Amino acid sequence: MPGIPYSSRSSAEDVLDLEAAAAAVTAAQRALEAARRELSAAIRAARRDGEPVRAIAQRTGLHPTMVLNTLAVPPPVTPRQDPGRSR
């Protein structure tokens, strides 16, 4: 059984790599959440325009059940600021 490979890198370099990797994962998670919101909005818009669920599924590569599940979840509520009020 081979031994654990030895690295000549310092532990400070390992910490920086770990922090960079964690930051990359966080950024990717945020990008994925944004992409999911955009896809959900596009699915709702296509359905509102009268497109059949099966056609939406084919266009997105999703199973029709996933399209139906997306449509079943209400869109996120965005807070609105009263135009007459200032913060």
N, CA, C and O atoms as CSV, one atom per row, in Angstrom:
chain,resi,resn,atom,element,x,y,z
A,1,MET,N,N,0.837,-1.168,0.000
A,1,MET,CA,C,0.000,0.000,0.000
A,1,MET,C,C,0.887,1.238,0.000
A,1,MET,O,O,1.774,1.348,0.847
A,2,PRO,N,N,0.674,2.175,-0.928
A,2,PRO,CA,C,1.523,3.361,-0.967
A,2,PRO,C,C,1.268,4.253,0.227
A,2,PRO,O,O,0.172,4.295,0.787
A,3,GLY,N,N,2.302,4.956,0.593
A,3,GLY,CA,C,2.189,5.873,1.725
A,3,GLY,C,C,1.507,7.163,1.321
A,3,GLY,O,O,1.183,7.370,0.152
A,4,ILE,N,N,1.296,8.018,2.290
A,4,ILE,CA,C,0.683,9.318,2.051
A,4,ILE,C,C,1.695,10.185,1.316
A,4,ILE,O,O,2.840,10.301,1.753
A,5,PRO,N,N,1.289,10.791,0.211
A,5,PRO,CA,C,2.247,11.626,-0.518
A,5,PRO,C,C,2.680,12.828,0.310
A,5,PRO,O,O,1.880,13.444,1.014
A,6,TYR,N,N,3.953,13.139,0.206
A,6,TYR,CA,C,4.510,14.264,0.946
A,6,TYR,C,C,4.432,15.506,0.087
A,6,TYR,O,O,4.725,15.466,-1.108
A,7,SER,N,N,4.042,16.593,0.686
A,7,SER,CA,C,3.975,17.857,-0.022
A,7,SER,C,C,4.992,18.805,0.584
A,7,SER,O,O,5.137,18.880,1.804
A,8,SER,N,N,5.692,19.523,-0.269
A,8,SER,CA,C,6.673,20.483,0.223
A,8,SER,C,C,6.030,21.829,0.529
A,8,SER,O,O,6.706,22.769,0.946
A,9,ARG,N,N,4.726,21.913,0.318
A,9,ARG,CA,C,4.022,23.171,0.580
A,9,ARG,C,C,3.893,23.404,2.070
A,9,ARG,O,O,3.840,22.461,2.859
A,10,SER,N,N,3.844,24.651,2.440
A,10,SER,CA,C,3.690,24.988,3.851
A,10,SER,C,C,2.220,24.900,4.237
A,10,SER,O,O,1.332,24.884,3.384
A,11,SER,N,N,1.991,24.842,5.531
A,11,SER,CA,C,0.601,24.784,5.987
A,11,SER,C,C,-0.127,26.096,5.673
A,11,SER,O,O,-1.347,26.088,5.515
A,12,ALA,N,N,0.580,27.205,5.582
A,12,ALA,CA,C,-0.048,28.475,5.219
A,12,ALA,C,C,-0.596,28.397,3.796
A,12,ALA,O,O,-1.675,28.924,3.523
A,13,GLU,N,N,0.132,27.749,2.885
A,13,GLU,CA,C,-0.356,27.583,1.516
A,13,GLU,C,C,-1.590,26.685,1.498
A,13,GLU,O,O,-2.525,26.924,0.734
A,14,ASP,N,N,-1.588,25.653,2.340
A,14,ASP,CA,C,-2.740,24.765,2.424
A,14,ASP,C,C,-3.968,25.517,2.918
A,14,ASP,O,O,-5.070,25.300,2.415
A,15,VAL,N,N,-3.788,26.397,3.896
A,15,VAL,CA,C,-4.900,27.176,4.435
A,15,VAL,C,C,-5.451,28.099,3.362
A,15,VAL,O,O,-6.666,28.238,3.226
A,16,LEU,N,N,-4.563,28.735,2.593
A,16,LEU,CA,C,-5.018,29.617,1.521
A,16,LEU,C,C,-5.769,28.833,0.465
A,16,LEU,O,O,-6.791,29.297,-0.041
A,17,ASP,N,N,-5.274,27.636,0.119
A,17,ASP,CA,C,-5.975,26.794,-0.849
A,17,ASP,C,C,-7.345,26.393,-0.319
A,17,ASP,O,O,-8.324,26.391,-1.065
A,18,LEU,N,N,-7.418,26.057,0.956
A,18,LEU,CA,C,-8.680,25.670,1.567
A,18,LEU,C,C,-9.657,26.842,1.562
A,18,LEU,O,O,-10.832,26.671,1.239
A,19,GLU,N,N,-9.179,28.018,1.917
A,19,GLU,CA,C,-10.048,29.196,1.919
A,19,GLU,C,C,-10.501,29.551,0.505
A,19,GLU,O,O,-11.656,29.924,0.298
A,20,ALA,N,N,-9.604,29.439,-0.460
A,20,ALA,CA,C,-9.969,29.722,-1.851
A,20,ALA,C,C,-10.995,28.711,-2.347
A,20,ALA,O,O,-11.939,29.077,-3.048
A,21,ALA,N,N,-10.819,27.456,-1.991
A,21,ALA,CA,C,-11.771,26.425,-2.404
A,21,ALA,C,C,-13.133,26.670,-1.764
A,21,ALA,O,O,-14.164,26.524,-2.422
A,22,ALA,N,N,-13.144,27.039,-0.495
A,22,ALA,CA,C,-14.413,27.320,0.187
A,22,ALA,C,C,-15.105,28.527,-0.441
A,22,ALA,O,O,-16.325,28.524,-0.608
A,23,ALA,N,N,-14.343,29.551,-0.785
A,23,ALA,CA,C,-14.920,30.730,-1.428
A,23,ALA,C,C,-15.479,30.373,-2.805
A,23,ALA,O,O,-16.531,30.876,-3.198
A,24,ALA,N,N,-14.781,29.511,-3.532
A,24,ALA,CA,C,-15.254,29.088,-4.853
A,24,ALA,C,C,-16.555,28.308,-4.735
A,24,ALA,O,O,-17.455,28.479,-5.557
A,25,VAL,N,N,-16.664,27.451,-3.721
A,25,VAL,CA,C,-17.894,26.683,-3.514
A,25,VAL,C,C,-19.044,27.622,-3.172
A,25,VAL,O,O,-20.148,27.460,-3.692
A,26,THR,N,N,-18.802,28.597,-2.308
A,26,THR,CA,C,-19.839,29.564,-1.945
A,26,THR,C,C,-20.305,30.345,-3.169
A,26,THR,O,O,-21.505,30.545,-3.358
A,27,ALA,N,N,-19.368,30.787,-3.998
A,27,ALA,CA,C,-19.728,31.521,-5.211
A,27,ALA,C,C,-20.521,30.635,-6.170
A,27,ALA,O,O,-21.484,31.090,-6.787
A,28,ALA,N,N,-20.121,29.384,-6.292
A,28,ALA,CA,C,-20.841,28.465,-7.173
A,28,ALA,C,C,-22.257,28.196,-6.658
A,28,ALA,O,O,-23.196,28.102,-7.448
A,29,GLN,N,N,-22.411,28.074,-5.346
A,29,GLN,CA,C,-23.745,27.866,-4.774
A,29,GLN,C,C,-24.643,29.059,-5.048
A,29,GLN,O,O,-25.816,28.888,-5.378
A,30,ARG,N,N,-24.109,30.261,-4.916
A,30,ARG,CA,C,-24.905,31.465,-5.199
A,30,ARG,C,C,-25.291,31.525,-6.674
A,30,ARG,O,O,-26.419,31.881,-7.014
A,31,ALA,N,N,-24.352,31.176,-7.540
A,31,ALA,CA,C,-24.640,31.181,-8.981
A,31,ALA,C,C,-25.698,30.139,-9.318
A,31,ALA,O,O,-26.573,30.389,-10.147
A,32,LEU,N,N,-25.626,28.973,-8.681
A,32,LEU,CA,C,-26.615,27.925,-8.911
A,32,LEU,C,C,-27.998,28.366,-8.440
A,32,LEU,O,O,-28.991,28.134,-9.129
A,33,GLU,N,N,-28.065,28.995,-7.283
A,33,GLU,CA,C,-29.354,29.490,-6.773
A,33,GLU,C,C,-29.945,30.524,-7.723
A,33,GLU,O,O,-31.146,30.503,-7.992
A,34,ALA,N,N,-29.117,31.423,-8.229
A,34,ALA,CA,C,-29.595,32.442,-9.168
A,34,ALA,C,C,-30.079,31.785,-10.463
A,34,ALA,O,O,-31.113,32.174,-11.006
A,35,ALA,N,N,-29.342,30.798,-10.956
A,35,ALA,CA,C,-29.744,30.106,-12.184
A,35,ALA,C,C,-31.057,29.359,-11.987
A,35,ALA,O,O,-31.891,29.319,-12.892
A,36,ARG,N,N,-31.244,28.769,-10.813
A,36,ARG,CA,C,-32.499,28.070,-10.528
A,36,ARG,C,C,-33.669,29.044,-10.484
A,36,ARG,O,O,-34.754,28.745,-10.983
A,37,ARG,N,N,-33.444,30.212,-9.884
A,37,ARG,CA,C,-34.508,31.229,-9.848
A,37,ARG,C,C,-34.858,31.676,-11.260
A,37,ARG,O,O,-36.035,31.827,-11.588
A,38,GLU,N,N,-33.855,31.887,-12.094
A,38,GLU,CA,C,-34.093,32.311,-13.475
A,38,GLU,C,C,-34.837,31.234,-14.260
A,38,GLU,O,O,-35.749,31.541,-15.027
A,39,LEU,N,N,-34.446,29.969,-14.069
A,39,LEU,CA,C,-35.130,28.871,-14.751
A,39,LEU,C,C,-36.582,28.782,-14.288
A,39,LEU,O,O,-37.481,28.600,-15.109
A,40,SER,N,N,-36.816,28.908,-12.999
A,40,SER,CA,C,-38.186,28.859,-12.477
A,40,SER,C,C,-39.026,29.987,-13.064
A,40,SER,O,O,-40.177,29.776,-13.447
A,41,ALA,N,N,-38.451,31.175,-13.133
A,41,ALA,CA,C,-39.180,32.314,-13.698
A,41,ALA,C,C,-39.476,32.072,-15.183
A,41,ALA,O,O,-40.563,32.400,-15.661
A,42,ALA,N,N,-38.526,31.507,-15.900
A,42,ALA,CA,C,-38.731,31.229,-17.325
A,42,ALA,C,C,-39.794,30.157,-17.527
A,42,ALA,O,O,-40.595,30.245,-18.458
A,43,ILE,N,N,-39.808,29.144,-16.662
A,43,ILE,CA,C,-40.831,28.097,-16.748
A,43,ILE,C,C,-42.211,28.699,-16.495
A,43,ILE,O,O,-43.157,28.410,-17.227
A,44,ARG,N,N,-42.331,29.542,-15.453
A,44,ARG,CA,C,-43.620,30.172,-15.161
A,44,ARG,C,C,-44.064,31.068,-16.309
A,44,ARG,O,O,-45.247,31.097,-16.649
A,45,ALA,N,N,-43.123,31.802,-16.911
A,45,ALA,CA,C,-43.464,32.692,-18.024
A,45,ALA,C,C,-43.925,31.885,-19.242
A,45,ALA,O,O,-44.895,32.258,-19.902
A,46,ALA,N,N,-43.239,30.789,-19.538
A,46,ALA,CA,C,-43.626,29.964,-20.686
A,46,ALA,C,C,-45.017,29.378,-20.471
A,46,ALA,O,O,-45.824,29.335,-21.399
A,47,ARG,N,N,-45.294,28.933,-19.270
A,47,ARG,CA,C,-46.604,28.354,-18.977
A,47,ARG,C,C,-47.686,29.425,-19.043
A,47,ARG,O,O,-48.777,29.191,-19.563
A,48,ARG,N,N,-47.370,30.609,-18.507
A,48,ARG,CA,C,-48.320,31.737,-18.543
A,48,ARG,C,C,-48.637,32.116,-19.994
A,48,ARG,O,O,-49.745,32.558,-20.298
A,49,ASP,N,N,-47.657,31.939,-20.884
A,49,ASP,CA,C,-47.855,32.231,-22.311
A,49,ASP,C,C,-48.575,31.104,-23.039
A,49,ASP,O,O,-48.764,31.167,-24.254
A,50,GLY,N,N,-48.977,30.066,-22.294
A,50,GLY,CA,C,-49.773,28.993,-22.875
A,50,GLY,C,C,-48.992,27.791,-23.376
A,50,GLY,O,O,-49.564,26.899,-24.002
A,51,GLU,N,N,-47.704,27.755,-23.110
A,51,GLU,CA,C,-46.917,26.610,-23.573
A,51,GLU,C,C,-47.252,25.374,-22.726
A,51,GLU,O,O,-47.322,25.471,-21.501
A,52,PRO,N,N,-47.456,24.220,-23.364
A,52,PRO,CA,C,-47.764,23.000,-22.612
A,52,PRO,C,C,-46.572,22.546,-21.753
A,52,PRO,O,O,-45.411,22.774,-22.092
A,53,VAL,N,N,-46.897,21.913,-20.656
A,53,VAL,CA,C,-45.869,21.424,-19.739
A,53,VAL,C,C,-44.905,20.489,-20.466
A,53,VAL,O,O,-43.693,20.573,-20.268
A,54,ARG,N,N,-45.430,19.605,-21.300
A,54,ARG,CA,C,-44.576,18.663,-22.020
A,54,ARG,C,C,-43.565,19.399,-22.909
A,54,ARG,O,O,-42.405,18.995,-22.996
A,55,ALA,N,N,-44.004,20.475,-23.566
A,55,ALA,CA,C,-43.101,21.250,-24.421
A,55,ALA,C,C,-42.031,21.961,-23.583
A,55,ALA,O,O,-40.866,22.019,-23.975
A,56,ILE,N,N,-42.434,22.495,-22.437
A,56,ILE,CA,C,-41.472,23.147,-21.546
A,56,ILE,C,C,-40.437,22.121,-21.085
A,56,ILE,O,O,-39.240,22.406,-21.050
A,57,ALA,N,N,-40.909,20.935,-20.736
A,57,ALA,CA,C,-40.000,19.874,-20.292
A,57,ALA,C,C,-39.010,19.518,-21.392
A,57,ALA,O,O,-37.818,19.361,-21.128
A,58,GLN,N,N,-39.491,19.389,-22.614
A,58,GLN,CA,C,-38.593,19.054,-23.719
A,58,GLN,C,C,-37.568,20.162,-23.954
A,58,GLN,O,O,-36.393,19.884,-24.190
A,59,ARG,N,N,-38.009,21.395,-23.889
A,59,ARG,CA,C,-37.100,22.525,-24.136
A,59,ARG,C,C,-36.045,22.677,-23.052
A,59,ARG,O,O,-34.929,23.117,-23.329
A,60,THR,N,N,-36.391,22.316,-21.816
A,60,THR,CA,C,-35.460,22.489,-20.703
A,60,THR,C,C,-34.665,21.238,-20.378
A,60,THR,O,O,-33.662,21.298,-19.667
A,61,GLY,N,N,-35.115,20.102,-20.903
A,61,GLY,CA,C,-34.446,18.848,-20.560
A,61,GLY,C,C,-34.880,18.298,-19.211
A,61,GLY,O,O,-34.271,17.366,-18.687
A,62,LEU,N,N,-35.936,18.881,-18.650
A,62,LEU,CA,C,-36.455,18.419,-17.366
A,62,LEU,C,C,-37.555,17.391,-17.590
A,62,LEU,O,O,-38.163,17.341,-18.659
A,63,HIS,N,N,-37.799,16.593,-16.596
A,63,HIS,CA,C,-38.931,15.667,-16.614
A,63,HIS,C,C,-40.190,16.516,-16.408
A,63,HIS,O,O,-40.154,17.491,-15.658
A,64,PRO,N,N,-41.299,16.161,-17.062
A,64,PRO,CA,C,-42.533,16.933,-16.876
A,64,PRO,C,C,-42.946,17.103,-15.413
A,64,PRO,O,O,-43.508,18.132,-15.039
A,65,THR,N,N,-42.670,16.101,-14.599
A,65,THR,CA,C,-43.002,16.213,-13.173
A,65,THR,C,C,-42.207,17.337,-12.517
A,65,THR,O,O,-42.731,18.042,-11.654
A,66,MET,N,N,-40.946,17.513,-12.915
A,66,MET,CA,C,-40.142,18.603,-12.357
A,66,MET,C,C,-40.702,19.961,-12.779
A,66,MET,O,O,-40.683,20.916,-12.002
A,67,VAL,N,N,-41.198,20.039,-14.009
A,67,VAL,CA,C,-41.819,21.281,-14.468
A,67,VAL,C,C,-43.069,21.556,-13.642
A,67,VAL,O,O,-43.286,22.682,-13.193
A,68,LEU,N,N,-43.887,20.534,-13.443
A,68,LEU,CA,C,-45.096,20.696,-12.629
A,68,LEU,C,C,-44.757,21.089,-11.195
A,68,LEU,O,O,-45.431,21.931,-10.602
A,69,ASN,N,N,-43.712,20.480,-10.639
A,69,ASN,CA,C,-43.292,20.833,-9.280
A,69,ASN,C,C,-42.838,22.290,-9.214
A,69,ASN,O,O,-43.131,22.994,-8.248
A,70,THR,N,N,-42.126,22.734,-10.238
A,70,THR,CA,C,-41.675,24.122,-10.282
A,70,THR,C,C,-42.870,25.060,-10.338
A,70,THR,O,O,-42.891,26.093,-9.668
A,71,LEU,N,N,-43.854,24.698,-11.132
A,71,LEU,CA,C,-45.047,25.532,-11.252
A,71,LEU,C,C,-45.875,25.543,-9.973
A,71,LEU,O,O,-46.608,26.497,-9.713
A,72,ALA,N,N,-45.760,24.487,-9.177
A,72,ALA,CA,C,-46.546,24.385,-7.948
A,72,ALA,C,C,-45.996,25.278,-6.833
A,72,ALA,O,O,-46.715,25.612,-5.891
A,73,VAL,N,N,-44.744,25.657,-6.940
A,73,VAL,CA,C,-44.130,26.500,-5.907
A,73,VAL,C,C,-44.378,27.956,-6.263
A,73,VAL,O,O,-44.057,28.384,-7.371
A,74,PRO,N,N,-44.945,28.721,-5.339
A,74,PRO,CA,C,-45.196,30.135,-5.657
A,74,PRO,C,C,-43.881,30.878,-5.884
A,74,PRO,O,O,-42.866,30.553,-5.269
A,75,PRO,N,N,-43.903,31.867,-6.762
A,75,PRO,CA,C,-42.678,32.636,-6.995
A,75,PRO,C,C,-42.268,33.382,-5.733
A,75,PRO,O,O,-43.109,33.692,-4.889
A,76,PRO,N,N,-40.981,33.668,-5.604
A,76,PRO,CA,C,-40.531,34.382,-4.405
A,76,PRO,C,C,-41.127,35.786,-4.359
A,76,PRO,O,O,-41.311,36.441,-5.384
A,77,VAL,N,N,-41.415,36.215,-3.163
A,77,VAL,CA,C,-41.966,37.556,-2.963
A,77,VAL,C,C,-40.799,38.520,-2.826
A,77,VAL,O,O,-39.902,38.318,-2.007
A,78,THR,N,N,-40.822,39.557,-3.631
A,78,THR,CA,C,-39.772,40.569,-3.523
A,78,THR,C,C,-40.337,41.761,-2.782
A,78,THR,O,O,-41.424,42.239,-3.107
A,79,PRO,N,N,-39.612,42.243,-1.791
A,79,PRO,CA,C,-40.117,43.387,-1.028
A,79,PRO,C,C,-40.193,44.621,-1.925
A,79,PRO,O,O,-39.285,44.892,-2.710
A,80,ARG,N,N,-41.273,45.346,-1.797
A,80,ARG,CA,C,-41.464,46.566,-2.569
A,80,ARG,C,C,-41.371,47.762,-1.639
A,80,ARG,O,O,-41.876,47.743,-0.517
A,81,GLN,N,N,-40.727,48.783,-2.123
A,81,GLN,CA,C,-40.651,50.004,-1.319
A,81,GLN,C,C,-41.755,50.938,-1.784
A,81,GLN,O,O,-41.957,51.141,-2.981
A,82,ASP,N,N,-42.459,51.497,-0.824
A,82,ASP,CA,C,-43.505,52.463,-1.128
A,82,ASP,C,C,-42.849,53.697,-1.732
A,82,ASP,O,O,-41.968,54.285,-1.105
A,83,PRO,N,N,-43.267,54.118,-2.970
A,83,PRO,CA,C,-42.626,55.266,-3.601
A,83,PRO,C,C,-42.732,56.547,-2.772
A,83,PRO,O,O,-41.913,57.453,-2.932
A,84,GLY,N,N,-43.717,56.631,-1.900
A,84,GLY,CA,C,-43.876,57.830,-1.086
A,84,GLY,C,C,-43.003,57.853,0.152
A,84,GLY,O,O,-42.869,58.880,0.817
A,85,ARG,N,N,-42.414,56.712,0.450
A,85,ARG,CA,C,-41.585,56.622,1.659
A,85,ARG,C,C,-40.116,56.586,1.292
A,85,ARG,O,O,-39.729,55.983,0.291
A,86,SER,N,N,-39.325,57.216,2.086
A,86,SER,CA,C,-37.879,57.113,1.917
A,86,SER,C,C,-37.310,56.480,3.168
A,86,SER,O,O,-37.887,56.561,4.252
A,87,ARG,N,N,-36.201,55.869,2.998
A,87,ARG,CA,C,-35.593,55.173,4.155
A,87,ARG,C,C,-34.660,56.052,4.891
A,87,ARG,O,O,-34.067,55.629,5.884
